[in-house]
Amino acid sequence: MKYYCIGIKGTGMSTLAQILSDLGNDVSGYDDAKDYKFTQKGLEERNISIYYDGEHDIDKDTIVTYSVAFSENHPEIQRMKKLGLKIKKYNEIVGDIVDMFETIGVSGTHGKTTTSSLIRHILEDSVGCNYFIGAGDGYADKKNKYFVLESDEFNRHFLAYHPAYSIITNIEREHLEIYKDIDDIRTTFEKFASQTKKKIVACGDNKEIRKIHFNDNVIFYGFNDNNDVVIRNEKLGENGSSFDLYINNELFDSFEVPLYGEHMVLNTAAAITMCRELGIPINSIKNSLKTFHNAERRFQIEEVGTTTIIDDYAHHPTEIKVTLEGVRQKYPDRKIVVVFKPNTYSRTKDFTEEFASALNIADKVFLTEIDCNREKQEDYPGVSSILITEKIKDAEILDEKNPIVLKNYSGDVICFMSCASVSHLIDKVREIIK
């Protein structure tokens, strides 16, 4: 089969393109962004062609799919329609791949990428697996039994999937430009859960998850004693986290993982619970956890002289809060500076107060202008990053073209946060503080 992926440098589309290629398909794609993105690495390794204009030919038997970041009015999508090519939704193609393997669908408002990456790492060390992880990371081999899939609730994408197993890490208000309210979000997750064929692992500490009507195929995990799998004796240190897991009030085992923050302990517990359900030996799980490295742009640390740079995907207030708590855990005696690039006008409007509260954990905060390619600013009059800076004790707008002010924070921990690319800012800061 031949596939043409529009928006191929997006994290999801890049991953899909890689997997389609691994499964023996002829894959190419288009993107507006001509600058290098970390999602290109896997594409280039597979010699997948990336086009930046509409001058190239497309075979008539090619299946076209496109990112939701691209409007249907985009010239390249319109060109495909005029050519009469078959256009298939992104999540429908993913759904077809799901049915080829024993799929573990990892869902939740937060923690999907890390939890997926943990399961992938454990399975790769033991039995092998395929994976589709939203950090631009994908791989498939028809010989592997398992397929680890980060199952995104955005645009209700994950309702196209019918996995063998699933995980629900948490449910919160998010994507309010799509969902009416928290009830709408929860019922959509409930639908996803109902499509799971074998077993569900869900965080029982989350009140919205507890409202879901599961069948008898759910295992609850968390800190609370009413869960099936209970986390106890948690220790958060500068070198990572350790904890015990209890099942039916009996000690199952003790675990260590080089991750930071209570939320990462929860993600790790979810991965352990799922891998135990898959029959992975406990010693294999424990050994794999000790060597785990998180996905791209998940608490990614770089030392530049005396300055520590952290690149993180956090873009929701809860994600920012728990990530900064993790930074405090690892660097308890350092000054923490945040550079935050808000993504979407709708999220900025809906969570202004929550963003300010989370960012106030830092010692100093810089915000850039809002980065959004799927919303128009004119539809959100008065919405800008200033709404957030006005509510933070020490915050200001950063000039992205000339972030020279960050030189004043050499020797500190500078944490870049956004689901949009901030690589250009990090590159500039490296030069400034050298």
Backbone hydrogen bonds in HBPLUS format (Angstrom, degrees):
<---DONOR---> <-ACCEPTOR-->    atom                        ^
c    i                          cat <-CA-CA->   ^        H-A-AA   ^      H-
h    n   atom  resd res      DA  || num        DHA   H-A  angle D-A-AA Bond
n    s   type  num  typ     dist DA aas  dist angle  dist       angle   num
A0026-ASP N   A0001-MET O   2.86 MM  25  6.20 161.6  1.90 163.0 166.1     1
A0063-ILE N   A0002-LYS O   2.82 MM  61  6.12 173.4  1.83 151.7 151.1     2
A0003-TYR N   A0026-ASP O   2.85 MM  23  6.27 158.9  1.90 158.5 164.1     3
A0028-SER N   A0003-TYR O   3.08 MM  25  6.47 150.0  2.17 151.5 160.7     4
A0004-TYR N   A0063-ILE O   2.88 MM  59  6.20 150.1  1.97 154.8 157.3     5
A0065-THR N   A0004-TYR O   3.03 MM  61  6.38 159.8  2.08 158.2 159.3     6
A0005-CYS N   A0028-SER O   2.95 MM  23  6.38 160.9  1.99 142.8 144.9     7
A0030-TYR N   A0005-CYS O   2.93 MM  25  6.32 150.7  2.02 138.3 143.8     8
A0006-ILE N   A0065-THR O   2.86 MM  59  6.23 170.0  1.87 155.4 157.2     9
A0067-SER N   A0006-ILE O   2.92 MM  61  6.21 148.2  2.02 152.9 161.5    10
A0007-GLY N   A0030-TYR O   2.68 MM  23  5.75 154.4  1.74 144.5 153.8    11
A0010-GLY N   A0007-GLY O   3.02 MM   3  5.73 166.0  2.04 122.7 127.2    12
A0008-ILE N   A0030-TYR O   3.05 MM  22  5.83 158.0  2.10 146.2 149.2    13
A0014-SER N   A0010-GLY O   2.78 MM   4  5.65 163.1  1.81 155.4 160.3    14
A0015-THR N   A0011-THR O   3.30 MM   4  6.28 156.8  2.35 133.6 139.6    15
A0016-LEU N   A0012-GLY O   2.98 MM   4  6.26 160.4  2.02 150.0 155.5    16
A0017-ALA N   A0013-MET O   2.91 MM   4  6.09 162.0  1.94 150.3 155.0    17
A0018-GLN N   A0014-SER O   3.06 MM   4  6.32 155.5  2.13 147.5 153.6    18
A0019-ILE N   A0015-THR O   3.09 MM   4  6.38 161.7  2.12 153.0 157.2    19
A0020-LEU N   A0016-LEU O   2.92 MM   4  6.14 167.3  1.93 158.5 161.9    20
A0021-SER N   A0017-ALA O   3.03 MM   4  6.18 153.9  2.10 144.2 151.1    21
A0022-ASP N   A0018-GLN O   2.94 MM   4  6.22 157.2  1.99 147.5 153.9    22
A0023-LEU N   A0019-ILE O   3.00 MM   4  6.25 141.1  2.16 147.8 158.0    23
A0025-ASN N   A0020-LEU O   3.11 MM   5  5.62 156.5  2.17 154.5 151.4    24
A0024-GLY N   A0021-SER O   2.97 MM   3  5.33 157.0  2.02 115.5 117.9    25
A0029-GLY N   A0049-SER O   2.98 MM  20  6.35 138.3  2.16 150.6 163.3    26
A0051-TYR N   A0029-GLY O   2.82 MM  22  6.16 160.4  1.86 148.3 154.6    27
A0031-ASP N   A0051-TYR O   3.06 MM  20  6.51 149.1  2.16 168.5 177.9    28
A0040-GLN N   A0037-LYS O   2.91 MM   3  5.66 167.9  1.92 124.3 128.3    29
A0041-LYS N   A0038-PHE O   3.37 MM   3  5.96 156.3  2.43 113.4 118.1    30
A0043-LEU N   A0040-GLN O   2.95 MM   3  5.08 116.8  2.36 101.7 118.6    31
A0044-GLU N   A0040-GLN O   2.81 MM   4  6.00 165.6  1.83 171.0 174.9    32
A0045-GLU N   A0041-LYS O   3.00 MM   4  6.22 153.4  2.08 149.4 157.1    33
A0046-ARG N   A0043-LEU O   3.13 MM   3  5.32 136.3  2.33  99.2 110.9    34
A0048-ILE N   A0043-LEU O   3.03 MM   5  5.25 176.2  2.03 150.3 149.1    35
A0047-ASN N   A0044-GLU O   3.09 MM   3  4.87 162.7  2.12 101.8 106.8    36
A0062-THR N   A0059-ASP O   3.15 MM   3  5.60 157.3  2.20 122.1 122.0    37
A0064-VAL N   A0086-LYS O   2.80 MM  22  6.06 175.3  1.80 164.8 166.4    38
A0088-LYS N   A0064-VAL O   2.80 MM  24  6.12 159.5  1.84 167.6 174.8    39
A0070-PHE N   A0067-SER O   3.01 MM   3  5.61 164.3  2.04 115.0 120.0    40
A0074-HIS N   A0071-SER O   2.91 MM   3  5.36 164.4  1.93 117.9 120.8    41
A0077-ILE N   A0074-HIS O   3.07 MM   3  5.41 121.0  2.43 108.3 122.7    42
A0078-GLN N   A0074-HIS O   2.94 MM   4  6.20 164.9  1.96 162.0 167.1    43
A0079-ARG N   A0075-PRO O   2.87 MM   4  6.04 147.1  1.97 142.5 151.6    44
A0080-MET N   A0076-GLU O   3.13 MM   4  6.37 151.5  2.22 139.2 145.5    45
A0081-LYS N   A0077-ILE O   3.05 MM   4  6.39 153.9  2.12 148.6 155.7    46
A0082-LYS N   A0078-GLN O   2.99 MM   4  6.26 157.1  2.04 148.9 154.8    47
A0083-LEU N   A0079-ARG O   3.05 MM   4  6.27 142.9  2.19 141.8 151.8    48
A0085-LEU N   A0080-MET O   3.28 MM   5  5.84 162.5  2.31 164.0 160.2    49
A0084-GLY N   A0081-LYS O   2.94 MM   3  5.04 150.2  2.03 101.3 111.0    50
A0092-GLU N   A0089-LYS O   3.11 MM   3  5.24 128.2  2.39  99.5 113.4    51
A0093-ILE N   A0089-LYS O   3.22 MM   4  6.62 152.5  2.30 154.1 160.6    52
A0094-VAL N   A0090-TYR O   3.17 MM   4  6.54 159.2  2.21 148.2 154.2    53
A0095-GLY N   A0091-ASN O   2.84 MM   4  5.97 153.0  1.91 139.1 147.0    54
A0096-ASP N   A0092-GLU O   3.06 MM   4  6.36 142.4  2.20 140.4 149.1    55
A0097-ILE N   A0093-ILE O   3.27 MM   4  6.67 148.8  2.38 143.1 150.8    56
A0097-ILE N   A0094-VAL O   2.99 MM   3  5.14 119.5  2.37  99.4 114.6    57
A0098-VAL N   A0094-VAL O   2.94 MM   4  6.29 153.7  2.01 152.9 161.1    58
A0099-ASP N   A0095-GLY O   3.37 MM   4  6.61 151.2  2.46 143.8 148.3    59
A0100-MET N   A0097-ILE O   2.95 MM   3  5.30 157.3  2.00 112.6 120.1    60
A0101-PHE N   A0098-VAL O   3.33 MM   3  5.96 164.2  2.36 116.7 120.5    61
A0102-GLU N   A0145-LYS O   2.93 MM  43  5.89 168.8  1.94 170.2 167.4    62
A0147-PHE N   A0102-GLU O   3.08 MM  45  6.00 149.0  2.18 133.2 131.9    63
A0164-ALA N   A0103-THR O   3.04 MM  61  5.29 126.2  2.34 125.5 140.3    64
A0165-TYR N   A0103-THR O   2.96 MM  62  6.25 167.6  1.98 164.1 164.8    65
A0104-ILE N   A0147-PHE O   2.82 MM  43  6.13 158.9  1.86 150.8 155.4    66
A0149-LEU N   A0104-ILE O   2.92 MM  45  5.96 176.8  1.92 152.3 153.3    67
A0105-GLY N   A0165-TYR O   2.85 MM  60  6.18 163.9  1.87 148.0 143.5    68
A0167-ILE N   A0105-GLY O   2.84 MM  62  6.26 147.7  1.94 155.4 156.7    69
A0106-VAL N   A0149-LEU O   2.79 MM  43  6.04 166.9  1.80 159.7 164.2    70
A0151-SER N   A0106-VAL O   2.78 MM  45  5.32 164.2  1.80 135.5 140.1    71
A0107-SER N   A0167-ILE O   2.76 MM  60  5.71 165.5  1.79 146.7 150.9    72
A0169-THR N   A0107-SER O   3.02 MM  62  6.42 161.8  2.05 139.5 141.8    73
A0109-THR N   A0170-ASN O   3.04 MM  61  5.79 157.0  2.09 128.7 135.3    74
A0115-THR N   A0111-GLY O   3.06 MM   4  6.00 164.9  2.08 149.8 154.7    75
A0116-SER N   A0112-LYS O   2.87 MM   4  5.94 161.2  1.90 150.3 156.2    76
A0117-SER N   A0113-THR O   2.88 MM   4  6.00 157.1  1.93 146.8 153.7    77
A0118-LEU N   A0114-THR O   2.87 MM   4  6.11 150.7  1.96 149.6 157.3    78
A0119-ILE N   A0115-THR O   3.10 MM   4  6.36 166.1  2.12 150.9 153.5    79
A0120-ARG N   A0116-SER O   2.91 MM   4  6.10 164.8  1.94 152.0 156.9    80
A0121-HIS N   A0117-SER O   2.95 MM   4  6.07 161.4  1.98 144.8 149.7    81
A0122-ILE N   A0118-LEU O   3.03 MM   4  6.29 163.5  2.06 152.9 156.7    82
A0123-LEU N   A0119-ILE O   2.92 MM   4  6.09 170.0  1.93 158.6 161.3    83
A0124-GLU N   A0120-ARG O   2.79 MM   4  5.91 161.0  1.83 155.4 161.2    84
A0125-ASP N   A0121-HIS O   3.15 MM   4  6.28 149.7  2.25 140.9 148.2    85
A0126-SER N   A0123-LEU O   3.04 MM   3  5.08 145.7  2.16 100.2 110.7    86
A0127-VAL N   A0123-LEU O   2.82 MM   4  5.48 125.8  2.12 139.3 155.3    87
A0128-GLY N   A0123-LEU O   2.69 MM   5  5.34 155.2  1.75 145.9 140.0    88
A0130-ASN N   A0146-TYR O   2.85 MM  16  6.07 168.7  1.86 148.0 151.8    89
A0148-VAL N   A0130-ASN O   2.84 MM  18  6.17 165.5  1.86 142.4 140.6    90
A0131-TYR N   A0139-TYR O   2.97 MM   8  5.47 160.4  2.00 146.8 152.2    91
A0139-TYR N   A0131-TYR O   2.99 MM   8  5.47 154.4  2.06 153.6 155.1    92
A0132-PHE N   A0148-VAL O   2.75 MM  16  6.15 150.1  1.84 167.2 172.8    93
A0150-GLU N   A0132-PHE O   2.87 MM  18  6.11 168.3  1.88 177.2 175.1    94
A0133-ILE N   A0137-ASP O   2.90 MM   4  5.27 169.9  1.91 168.7 169.3    95
A0137-ASP N   A0133-ILE O   3.24 MM   4  5.27 162.5  2.27 153.2 155.3    96
A0144-ASN N   A0141-ASP O   2.96 MM   3  5.68 157.7  2.01 124.8 130.5    97
A0158-PHE N   A0152-ASP O   3.12 MM   6  5.64 132.2  2.36 150.1 156.6    98
A0156-ARG N   A0153-GLU O   2.81 MM   3  4.79 146.3  1.92 135.7 129.6    99
A0157-HIS N   A0154-PHE O   3.02 MM   3  5.92 162.2  2.05 127.1 130.1   100
A0159-LEU N   A0156-ARG O   3.15 MM   3  5.84 165.3  2.17 120.2 124.9   101
A0160-ALA N   A0157-HIS O   3.14 MM   3  6.15 167.0  2.15 128.9 131.1   102
A0161-TYR N   A0158-PHE O   3.07 MM   3  5.40 163.3  2.09 112.8 116.4   103
A0197-LYS N   A0163-PRO O   2.94 MM  34  6.32 164.5  1.97 153.8 158.8   104
A0198-LYS N   A0164-ALA O   2.69 MM  34  5.26 144.6  1.82 147.0 151.6   105
A0166-SER N   A0199-LYS O   3.09 MM  33  6.65 151.2  2.18 151.2 157.2   106
A0201-VAL N   A0166-SER O   2.88 MM  35  6.32 157.3  1.93 151.9 159.1   107
A0168-ILE N   A0201-VAL O   2.95 MM  33  6.47 148.6  2.05 150.0 158.1   108
A0203-CYS N   A0168-ILE O   3.11 MM  35  6.52 153.1  2.19 172.7 176.3   109
A0178-ILE N   A0175-HIS O   2.90 MM   3  5.57 162.5  1.93 118.5 124.2   110
A0179-TYR N   A0175-HIS O   2.99 MM   4  6.26 166.5  2.00 152.8 156.6   111
A0185-ILE N   A0181-ASP O   3.13 MM   4  6.51 156.0  2.19 149.3 156.2   112
A0186-ARG N   A0182-ILE O   2.87 MM   4  6.09 166.2  1.89 150.5 154.1   113
A0187-THR N   A0183-ASP O   2.96 MM   4  6.12 167.4  1.98 150.3 153.6   114
A0188-THR N   A0184-ASP O   3.16 MM   4  6.27 142.8  2.31 138.7 148.1   115
A0188-THR N   A0185-ILE O   3.17 MM   3  5.23 125.5  2.48  96.2 110.2   116
A0189-PHE N   A0185-ILE O   3.08 MM   4  6.47 154.8  2.14 151.6 158.2   117
A0190-GLU N   A0186-ARG O   2.85 MM   4  6.15 149.8  1.94 148.2 158.1   118
A0191-LYS N   A0187-THR O   3.00 MM   4  6.22 146.4  2.11 136.4 144.2   119
A0192-PHE N   A0188-THR O   3.05 MM   4  6.39 157.4  2.10 145.5 151.3   120
A0193-ALA N   A0189-PHE O   2.85 MM   4  6.15 158.7  1.90 151.0 156.6   121
A0194-SER N   A0190-GLU O   2.95 MM   4  6.20 150.5  2.03 144.4 152.3   122
A0195-GLN N   A0192-PHE O   3.06 MM   3  5.29 144.6  2.19 102.9 113.3   123
A0196-THR N   A0193-ALA O   3.05 MM   3  5.37 164.7  2.08 112.9 117.2   124
A0200-ILE N   A0217-ASN O   2.76 MM  17  6.02 160.5  1.80 163.7 167.6   125
A0219-ILE N   A0200-ILE O   2.77 MM  19  6.19 147.8  1.87 154.7 165.7   126
A0202-ALA N   A0219-ILE O   2.95 MM  17  6.23 161.3  1.98 151.4 156.9   127
A0221-TYR N   A0202-ALA O   2.98 MM  19  6.28 148.2  2.08 146.5 153.8   128
A0206-ASN N   A0203-CYS O   3.38 MM   3  5.95 162.7  2.41 112.7 117.3   129
A0204-GLY N   A0221-TYR O   2.84 MM  17  5.51 143.7  1.97 141.3 153.0   130
A0210-ARG N   A0206-ASN O   3.16 MM   4  6.48 152.4  2.24 149.9 157.9   131
A0211-LYS N   A0208-GLU O   3.11 MM   3  5.22 145.4  2.23  99.4 109.7   132
A0212-ILE N   A0209-ILE O   3.06 MM   3  5.42 158.4  2.11 110.9 117.7   133
A0228-ASP N   A0220-PHE O   2.94 MM   8  5.17 125.1  2.25 117.4 131.7   134
A0229-VAL N   A0220-PHE O   2.92 MM   9  6.29 153.8  1.99 153.7 161.4   135
A0222-GLY N   A0229-VAL O   3.07 MM   7  6.58 134.2  2.29 155.1 168.5   136
A0231-ILE N   A0222-GLY O   2.83 MM   9  5.84 155.9  1.89 141.9 148.0   137
A0227-ASN N   A0224-ASN O   3.30 MM   3  6.07 156.5  2.35 124.1 124.9   138
A0230-VAL N   A0246-TYR O   2.83 MM  16  5.03 166.8  1.84 150.4 154.1   139
A0246-TYR N   A0230-VAL O   2.82 MM  16  5.03 160.3  1.85 146.7 153.5   140
A0232-ARG N   A0244-ASP O   2.99 MM  12  5.22 164.7  2.01 144.4 147.9   141
A0244-ASP N   A0232-ARG O   2.86 MM  12  5.22 171.6  1.86 165.7 163.8   142
A0235-LYS N   A0242-SER O   2.81 MM   7  5.20 156.5  1.87 154.3 154.3   143
A0242-SER N   A0235-LYS O   2.93 MM   7  5.20 153.5  2.00 146.5 154.5   144
A0237-GLY N   A0240-GLY O   2.86 MM   3  5.34 164.7  1.89 172.7 174.6   145
A0240-GLY N   A0237-GLY O   3.30 MM   3  5.34 167.2  2.32 105.7 109.3   146
A0241-SER N   A0257-VAL O   2.97 MM  16  5.56 171.7  1.98 168.2 167.9   147
A0257-VAL N   A0241-SER O   2.95 MM  16  5.56 157.9  2.00 163.4 166.8   148
A0243-PHE N   A0255-PHE O   3.06 MM  12  5.56 151.4  2.15 149.3 155.5   149
A0255-PHE N   A0243-PHE O   2.85 MM  12  5.56 165.1  1.87 169.1 174.3   150
A0245-LEU N   A0253-ASP O   2.98 MM   8  5.73 161.9  2.01 169.0 174.9   151
A0252-PHE N   A0245-LEU O   2.71 MM   7  5.50 163.6  1.73 152.7 156.9   152
A0247-ILE N   A0250-GLU O   2.83 MM   3  5.32 154.2  1.89 158.2 153.8   153
A0250-GLU N   A0247-ILE O   3.06 MM   3  5.32 156.6  2.12 108.1 115.5   154
A0259-LEU N   A0257-VAL O   2.85 MM   2  5.54 140.9  2.01  98.4  90.2   155
A0264-MET N   A0261-GLY O   3.02 MM   3  5.41 133.7  2.24 105.7 117.6   156
A0265-VAL N   A0262-GLU O   3.09 MM   3  5.10 125.9  2.40  95.3 109.4   157
A0266-LEU N   A0262-GLU O   3.14 MM   4  6.54 153.5  2.21 148.6 155.2   158
A0267-ASN N   A0263-HIS O   3.00 MM   4  6.32 158.0  2.05 143.6 149.4   159
A0268-THR N   A0264-MET O   2.93 MM   4  6.05 155.4  1.99 141.1 147.7   160
A0269-ALA N   A0265-VAL O   2.91 MM   4  6.13 156.1  1.97 147.6 154.2   161
A0270-ALA N   A0266-LEU O   3.00 MM   4  6.29 152.6  2.07 150.0 157.0   162
A0271-ALA N   A0267-ASN O   3.10 MM   4  6.41 158.0  2.15 146.5 151.8   163
A0272-ILE N   A0268-THR O   2.90 MM   4  6.17 162.1  1.93 155.0 159.8   164
A0273-THR N   A0269-ALA O   2.95 MM   4  6.06 165.7  1.97 148.0 152.1   165
A0274-MET N   A0270-ALA O   3.02 MM   4  6.24 159.3  2.07 148.2 153.6   166
A0275-CYS N   A0271-ALA O   2.94 MM   4  6.12 169.3  1.95 153.0 156.2   167
A0276-ARG N   A0272-ILE O   2.84 MM   4  6.00 153.6  1.91 152.5 159.9   168
A0277-GLU N   A0273-THR O   3.10 MM   4  6.29 151.7  2.18 139.3 146.7   169
A0277-GLU N   A0274-MET O   3.01 MM   3  5.02 113.7  2.47  94.7 110.7   170
A0278-LEU N   A0274-MET O   3.00 MM   4  6.38 137.5  2.19 143.1 155.5   171
A0280-ILE N   A0275-CYS O   3.03 MM   5  5.56 165.7  2.05 159.5 154.8   172
A0279-GLY N   A0276-ARG O   3.00 MM   3  5.12 155.5  2.06 103.8 111.5   173
A0284-SER N   A0281-PRO O   3.11 MM   3  5.35 123.5  2.45 102.2 116.1   174
A0285-ILE N   A0281-PRO O   3.11 MM   4  6.50 154.1  2.18 150.7 158.3   175
A0286-LYS N   A0282-ILE O   2.97 MM   4  6.25 165.5  1.99 156.4 159.2   176
A0287-ASN N   A0283-ASN O   3.02 MM   4  6.12 164.6  2.05 146.1 150.2   177
A0288-SER N   A0284-SER O   3.04 MM   4  6.12 156.7  2.10 145.5 151.9   178
A0289-LEU N   A0285-ILE O   3.07 MM   4  6.28 156.6  2.13 152.5 158.2   179
A0291-THR N   A0288-SER O   3.13 MM   3  5.47 143.8  2.27 106.6 116.5   180
A0292-PHE N   A0289-LEU O   3.25 MM   3  5.19 169.0  2.26 109.1 110.4   181
A0298-ARG N   A0295-ALA O   3.13 MM   3  5.58 134.8  2.35 143.3 136.1   182
A0313-TYR N   A0297-ARG O   2.77 MM  16  5.55 120.3  2.13 165.9 165.3   183
A0300-GLN N   A0311-ASP O   3.03 MM  11  5.06 162.7  2.06 148.8 143.5   184
A0311-ASP N   A0300-GLN O   2.88 MM  11  5.06 158.5  1.92 142.1 148.3   185
A0302-GLU N   A0309-ILE O   2.81 MM   7  5.10 147.4  1.91 153.3 161.3   186
A0309-ILE N   A0302-GLU O   2.77 MM   7  5.10 179.1  1.77 165.7 165.7   187
A0304-VAL N   A0307-THR O   2.84 MM   3  5.21 168.3  1.85 164.4 166.2   188
A0307-THR N   A0304-VAL O   3.02 MM   3  5.21 157.7  2.07 130.0 129.0   189
A0308-THR N   A0412-ASP O   3.10 MM 104  6.38 161.0  2.14 147.9 153.7   190
A0414-ILE N   A0308-THR O   2.79 MM 106  6.17 158.5  1.83 169.6 175.5   191
A0310-ILE N   A0414-ILE O   2.95 MM 104  6.27 161.2  1.99 149.1 151.4   192
A0416-PHE N   A0310-ILE O   2.74 MM 106  6.02 160.8  1.78 178.5 174.3   193
A0312-ASP N   A0416-PHE O   2.91 MM 104  6.12 160.6  1.94 162.9 169.4   194
A0418-SER N   A0312-ASP O   3.21 MM 106  6.74 151.0  2.30 149.4 157.5   195
A0319-GLU N   A0316-HIS O   2.95 MM   3  5.21 114.1  2.39 107.1 123.4   196
A0320-ILE N   A0316-HIS O   2.93 MM   4  6.22 160.3  1.97 162.1 168.7   197
A0321-LYS N   A0317-PRO O   2.92 MM   4  6.11 163.8  1.95 152.0 156.3   198
A0322-VAL N   A0318-THR O   3.03 MM   4  6.26 173.7  2.04 156.6 156.8   199
A0323-THR N   A0319-GLU O   2.95 MM   4  5.96 153.1  2.03 144.4 152.6   200
A0324-LEU N   A0320-ILE O   2.96 MM   4  6.08 164.0  1.98 151.9 155.9   201
A0325-GLU N   A0321-LYS O   2.99 MM   4  6.25 148.3  2.09 145.5 154.9   202
A0326-GLY N   A0322-VAL O   2.98 MM   4  6.19 144.4  2.11 136.8 146.1   203
A0326-GLY N   A0323-THR O   3.04 MM   3  4.94 117.4  2.45  91.5 107.2   204
A0327-VAL N   A0323-THR O   2.89 MM   4  6.28 145.3  2.01 144.7 155.1   205
A0328-ARG N   A0324-LEU O   2.93 MM   4  6.19 156.5  1.99 145.6 151.3   206
A0329-GLN N   A0325-GLU O   3.00 MM   4  6.25 143.0  2.14 137.6 147.8   207
A0330-LYS N   A0326-GLY O   3.07 MM   4  6.38 155.5  2.13 148.4 153.4   208
A0331-TYR N   A0327-VAL O   2.80 MM   4  5.88 157.2  1.85 153.6 160.8   209
A0334-ARG N   A0331-TYR O   3.39 MM   3  5.52 174.0  2.39 114.3 114.5   210
A0413-VAL N   A0335-LYS O   2.96 MM  78  6.12 177.1  1.96 176.1 176.0   211
A0363-ASP N   A0336-ILE O   2.91 MM  27  5.40 148.9  2.00 145.1 155.4   212
A0364-LYS N   A0336-ILE O   3.35 MM  28  6.75 145.1  2.48 150.8 153.0   213
A0337-VAL N   A0413-VAL O   2.77 MM  76  6.00 173.6  1.77 170.3 171.0   214
A0415-CYS N   A0337-VAL O   2.68 MM  78  6.04 168.0  1.69 168.5 169.7   215
A0338-VAL N   A0364-LYS O   2.92 MM  26  6.33 161.9  1.96 154.9 159.7   216
A0366-PHE N   A0338-VAL O   2.74 MM  28  6.04 155.6  1.80 158.9 167.6   217
A0339-VAL N   A0415-CYS O   2.87 MM  76  6.11 161.5  1.91 146.2 148.6   218
A0417-MET N   A0339-VAL O   2.88 MM  78  6.22 161.9  1.91 160.2 161.9   219
A0340-PHE N   A0366-PHE O   2.83 MM  26  6.25 164.3  1.86 162.7 164.2   220
A0368-THR N   A0340-PHE O   3.07 MM  28  6.44 151.9  2.15 147.6 151.4   221
A0341-LYS N   A0417-MET O   3.07 MM  76  6.44 162.9  2.10 167.7 173.1   222
A0371-ASP N   A0342-PRO O   2.86 MM  29  6.16 173.3  1.86 162.2 161.4   223
A0348-THR N   A0344-THR O   3.35 MM   4  6.50 158.3  2.40 136.8 142.8   224
A0349-LYS N   A0345-TYR O   2.94 MM   4  6.14 158.4  1.99 150.5 156.0   225
A0350-ASP N   A0346-SER O   2.88 MM   4  6.05 162.0  1.92 151.8 157.1   226
A0351-PHE N   A0347-ARG O   2.99 MM   4  5.90 145.8  2.11 146.7 153.4   227
A0355-PHE N   A0351-PHE O   2.79 MM   4  5.92 160.5  1.83 162.2 166.5   228
A0356-ALA N   A0352-THR O   3.12 MM   4  6.35 166.4  2.14 151.4 154.8   229
A0357-SER N   A0353-GLU O   3.00 MM   4  6.24 159.8  2.05 150.2 155.7   230
A0358-ALA N   A0354-GLU O   3.04 MM   4  6.21 163.2  2.07 149.0 152.9   231
A0359-LEU N   A0355-PHE O   2.91 MM   4  6.06 170.3  1.92 159.2 162.0   232
A0360-ASN N   A0356-ALA O   3.04 MM   4  6.06 137.1  2.24 141.8 152.0   233
A0361-ILE N   A0358-ALA O   3.22 MM   3  5.92 167.0  2.23 116.8 120.5   234
A0362-ALA N   A0359-LEU O   3.03 MM   3  5.83 153.5  2.10 122.1 127.2   235
A0365-VAL N   A0394-ASP O   3.03 MM  29  6.27 153.5  2.11 157.2 163.1   236
A0396-GLU N   A0365-VAL O   3.12 MM  31  6.68 140.2  2.29 143.8 154.8   237
A0367-LEU N   A0396-GLU O   3.01 MM  29  6.35 155.9  2.07 148.2 155.4   238
A0398-LEU N   A0367-LEU O   2.75 MM  31  5.68 159.8  1.79 144.0 149.1   239
A0379-ASP N   A0376-LYS O   3.00 MM   3  5.56 152.1  2.07 112.8 121.1   240
A0380-TYR N   A0377-GLN O   2.86 MM   3  5.34 162.0  1.89 118.0 124.1   241
A0383-VAL N   A0380-TYR O   3.16 MM   3  5.68 161.3  2.20 137.9 137.9   242
A0387-LEU N   A0384-SER O   3.19 MM   3  5.92 153.2  2.26 117.4 122.6   243
A0388-ILE N   A0385-SER O   2.95 MM   3  5.54 140.2  2.11 113.5 123.2   244
A0389-THR N   A0385-SER O   3.18 MM   4  6.58 163.9  2.21 151.8 155.9   245
A0390-GLU N   A0386-ILE O   3.05 MM   4  5.99 158.6  2.10 151.5 154.6   246
A0391-LYS N   A0388-ILE O   2.93 MM   3  5.53 157.9  1.98 118.1 125.2   247
A0392-ILE N   A0389-THR O   3.22 MM   3  5.31 172.0  2.23 112.5 113.6   248
A0402-ASN N   A0399-ASP O   3.15 MM   3  5.43 135.2  2.36 103.8 115.5   249
A0406-LEU N   A0403-PRO O   3.03 MM   3  5.96 164.0  2.05 128.1 131.5   250
A0407-LYS N   A0404-ILE O   2.96 MM   3  5.68 166.0  1.98 121.7 126.4   251
A0408-ASN N   A0405-VAL O   3.13 MM   3  5.89 159.7  2.17 117.9 122.7   252
A0409-TYR N   A0406-LEU O   3.01 MM   3  5.45 164.2  2.04 112.6 117.5   253
A0410-SER N   A0407-LYS O   3.32 MM   3  5.60 152.5  2.40 118.4 114.6   254
A0412-ASP N   A0409-TYR O   3.04 MM   3  5.54 156.5  2.10 135.4 136.8   255
A0425-LEU N   A0422-VAL O   3.04 MM   3  5.36 124.9  2.36 104.4 117.9   256
A0426-ILE N   A0422-VAL O   3.05 MM   4  6.41 161.0  2.09 155.2 160.9   257
A0427-ASP N   A0423-SER O   2.88 MM   4  6.07 157.6  1.93 149.1 155.0   258
A0428-LYS N   A0424-HIS O   3.17 MM   4  6.35 154.8  2.24 137.0 143.1   259
A0429-VAL N   A0425-LEU O   2.91 MM   4  6.17 156.9  1.97 151.3 158.0   260
A0430-ARG N   A0426-ILE O   2.95 MM   4  6.17 155.9  2.01 150.2 156.1   261
A0431-GLU N   A0427-ASP O   3.35 MM   4  6.66 156.8  2.41 143.2 147.9   262
A0432-ILE N   A0428-LYS O   3.00 MM   4  6.25 152.0  2.08 145.5 154.1   263
A0433-ILE N   A0429-VAL O   2.95 MM   4  6.08 165.1  1.98 160.8 161.4   264
